[in-house]
Amino acid sequence: MKITRLIIVAVGGQGNLLASKVIGEAALQSGVPVGMSEIHGMAQRGGVVESAIVFGDAQSNIIADGEADVVVGFEPLETLRALNKCNADTIVITSLAPLSPSTAITGSCPYPELKKLQAIIRAKTAKLIAFDAAALAAQTGNVLAVNMVLLGALIQTGTIPLTVDNVKTAITTISKQAFAASNLEAFELGFSAAKTSG
Amino acid sequence: MHRLLKARPGQKMLLLGNEAIARGAIEAGVAVATTYPGTPSSEISMNFFQISLETDLYFEYSTNEKVALEVAAASANCGVRSICVMKHVGLNVAADALLTLAYVGVKGGLVIVTADDPFMFSSQNEQDNRYYAKLAGLPLLEPSSAQEAKDMVAYAFDLSEKLQEPVIFRTTTRINHSTETVIPGDVQAPQPRGDYTKDPFNHVPIPAVARKLHARLLNRLKEAEEISETSAYNISTGNGRWGIVCNSVSYKYVVDAGTDLNMGGKTKILRIGFSHPLPKALLKDFLKGCEKVLVVEEGEPYMEEALKAFAQEEGLTLPIKGKSEELFSRLYEFNPAIVRQCLAAYFDVAYTSPAVPDLSDLPEIPQRPPTLCAGCSHRATFYVVKKAAEGMETICPTDIGCYTLGFLPPLSMGDFLICMGSSVGTSCGFSKVTDKKVIAFIGDSTFFHSGIPALINAVFNNHNFTLVILDNGITAMTGHQPNPGVDMKALNLEGYGHVSIEAIVRAAGVSQVAAIKPYRVKKSIAAVKEALNYKGVSVIISQEPCTLYAKSLKKLRGKPFFVGEKCKNHKNCINELACPAFFIQNKRVKIDPTLCVGCTVCAQICPEKAILPLKEKS
């Protein structure tokens, strides 16, 4: 099976690991070979969380620089930081809702302008899909559903070997019951947003 | 029922490497599990802890790794299958026990899990713990995947019982924190009760006994080598004249690189999973069939040096390479691209590396260092101590925990660190040879782990410093594990004692002891000043629960604050505290009400008293 390499970057607390779990579960249930690797050291202390997910016939489950087919960023600055994982054929999906790191807040290094940030990513990759995932999550009444919004956008691109139904089933299985409905709604909103934000 | 207990044999599931290790031990009927938490090993013991609440498994968070190993050494010597889990540097702490336990041996299976951390994702060094197996003379197993980790842990218990020696099971972060498909196996019923047969002439290593035991250990090592020669964990594939010897996660990268470079038919791979003692005859045979050999191993040239020695014994002159300036580094971790590149270079295979975009024109990207949480009590303590020490020239040895982050600006409290507990020991040295005021920081769990002997040393040898014990009532950084100072009854967990830090400090002979509540800024500064002015050893115990933990228990009582109209934009709050709840909007400081936990520290230090409680909307 063709190898597809996906990187998800986020700030600790944004639900990156849950999104990876859903993807893993969906792959398992549909018989797609999958391997994932995460760095969760100081995730809860506001650091960066990176998941690497490799589908298909590969043994390795980490992704070297320049070798990601798809990059999903839950936070625009982190998407920019992950550009080293991209190449000219990479598809990038990012939320446009910034979470300023302490270094930007205290003014030692300014947060890059969002327009410029998008222009850079666009220039160096095949395609950028960018929208405010936090606003869409808020629409579902669950601000924590940013992960599901972006998962919806990812599935819309058809870049990873999982179907809408696979993923929706996995969302229902893995979400806490109270959040299952809002997570599915968030997934749909992200799916639609990706159609129009390319 | 716990997920790992519910798992049905034969039914594929996705498991984190650490979950797979825990499941492997359960399948082997482990009855005793001990640990001191440490990334990347922590989820193994977290799972044992949860499983112990539902089964007969005895699990404990021990005060440190040495104690954890001693507990497990004794239960294993009663014939009870036991496992002891720690991060790589934990084995340094346990080394004293380990090296003589190898002489004394075990009766029931004892597996020691050491989780190495190449690249130091969350560690202070990247030591290669394979050398501990060599140093102690113990068998060493290294898995390459989650499935293999599960199977191999179960096998490690059998191997340990066969050899009557503990087995070291070594992982790296990429094994611990990878999630892969695993097929669970059958669970063997644990035998939780054991018996001890007195055997002092084999169990009490006075010199005369130890001399005999060392000879016995060497015999057992010989037996282990024979097992390694035919071990199913030393896997040979392919049949070319180019040889690759690899281990652990590198094996995956080698297999993928071989595919990417179309090297099938030209290479043969020997994956070593039983890596101490190395299968000498197998490796010599392998060398004899090769034109040249590349050794792919993260960390130190452990196998490479052995292979070169084996080649010398056989009079072989083929090139054997691994670590060199042109090939693999001893630094950090590998990835598929590094391995592909080195294979292509060494075997002279055509290869164009993928085009990484030119990033030279990127604007400077602000770093996102981990920070103390919004409202973290450590921030309050650091602020208080900093204010109390104003005007003094200080040296601040720090220790291992979330509070290590206090070394970052603007708090900048943390000057020197070596290992768990080193804040106290090094304070003795700093205060002896300098005239500066020495102020040490240590967390509650680290104090129990290895701060106490150094504190006693300080009292006995009459040293002069202030020790600040940051007591947030939990082992926070590794994921909120309990420690002896935690009130377990409050967590609805029965059967635990409780140890008072203050009682220990006083019993150690410290007379200048004060407990503070760091959110009460003025009062705390006064108490710390008194401690700092004391000649001799003084101790401040700063008590406030971990905010993140309190939040997870839904025990946070504070209400969010906001910056009111009186604000004159001095920015003392943001510049001196740098709490992540602050942000700047239109050049004014704002507080994110979803992050603010109402610790009130910023409200207390605001010169305009402009930071006020946010009234709940009616």
Interface residues (C-beta under 8 A of the other chain):
Chain A: V11 G12 S20 K21 G24 E25 L28 P33 V34 G35 M36 S37 E38 I39 H40 G41 M42 Q44 R45 G46 G47 V48 A58 Q59 S60 N61 I62 I63 A64 D65 G66 E67 L77 E78 L80 R81 L83 N84 C86 N87 A88 S100 P101 S102 T103 A104 I105 T106 G107 S108 C109 P110 Y111 P112 K116 I120 K124 T125 V143
Chain B: K12 M13 L14 T39 F121 S122 S145 T173 R174 H177 S178 T179 E180 T181 Y251 K252 Y253 V255 D256 N335 P336 A337 I338 S353 P354 A355 V356 P357 D358 L359 D361 L362 P363 E364 I365 P366 Q367 R368 P369 P370 T371 L372 C373 C402 L405 P410 M477 L548 I574 N575 A578 P580 F582 F583 I584 T594
